[in-house]
């Protein structure tokens, strides 16, 4: 697992990004909705794909027969599991911009069964310029075992440490996550059962010491994917997964 961190923002250094192969890009062009009440309540497990967003219309929700066909599933896609309103509530901010969603394929060499990369707050692309960097990025991965998920998170932590980042333990619900700062954008990574989540947010959306908002967004991602299924790789999640 060394050499390929569990996740990172597309805006983080190139060595961390771009590891989700064979991805399907699903994008929308809507503006972020205002927080629902403004209360806080959802980083990657898989690394972010470097694919640029498009202006395609919002795709249809995935077929509900994934579990029946034995396919691993996180229970939906970004637009179903983490709509912009949920992101706004967790961050206590209104994220303005386009969204882009990536559904990754399995990567047996690292034990990853499926992967979602959810990007929010993207500016419109400009011809001849680099692809816009999302203001918020959430990566969610499903692995073949809790041990593999923990190894992937530790690989990410080790990678950031090697680049002089500072790491600090942060509670994410009942799980323990790690906040990584000082290399790229602030990133929080956490493993819960066979899932990993990585949340990366631009500092301009975070107040001083806004660890609680990052933890709230990571928790929202874990809560939204609580009904994951491992498919043929294993049984359905336990109540603590």
TAHUDA-V725150 format. One record per backbone hydrogen bond with DSSP energy under -1.0 kcal/mol. CO is the residue of the C=O (numbers start at 1). NH is the residue of the N-H. Records with the same first field share a line. If there is no record, write none. Layout:
CO=NH + NH
This chain:
1=4
8=48
9=12
13=16 + 17
21=105
24=103
26=101
28=99
35=37
43=139 + 198
48=18
65=69
66=71
67=70
70=232
73=229
77=80 + 81
78=82
83=87
84=88
85=89
86=90
87=91
88=92 + 93
98=122
99=28
100=119
101=26
102=117
103=24
107=110 + 112
111=144
112=107
114=142
115=104
116=140
117=102
118=138
119=100
120=135 + 136
122=98
126=129
135=202
136=120
137=200
138=118
139=45 + 198
140=116
141=196
142=113 + 114
145=149
146=150
147=151
148=152
149=153
150=154
151=155
152=6 + 156
153=157
154=158
155=159
156=160
157=161
158=162
160=163 + 165
161=164
166=181
168=179
170=177
172=175
175=172
177=170
178=189
179=168
180=187
181=166
186=201
187=180
188=199
189=178
190=197
192=195
194=143
195=192
196=141
197=44 + 190
198=139
199=188
200=137
202=205
203=206
207=210
209=211
210=214
211=215
212=216
213=217
214=218
215=219
216=220
217=221
218=222
219=223
220=224
221=225
223=226
225=228
229=73
230=233
231=234
238=241
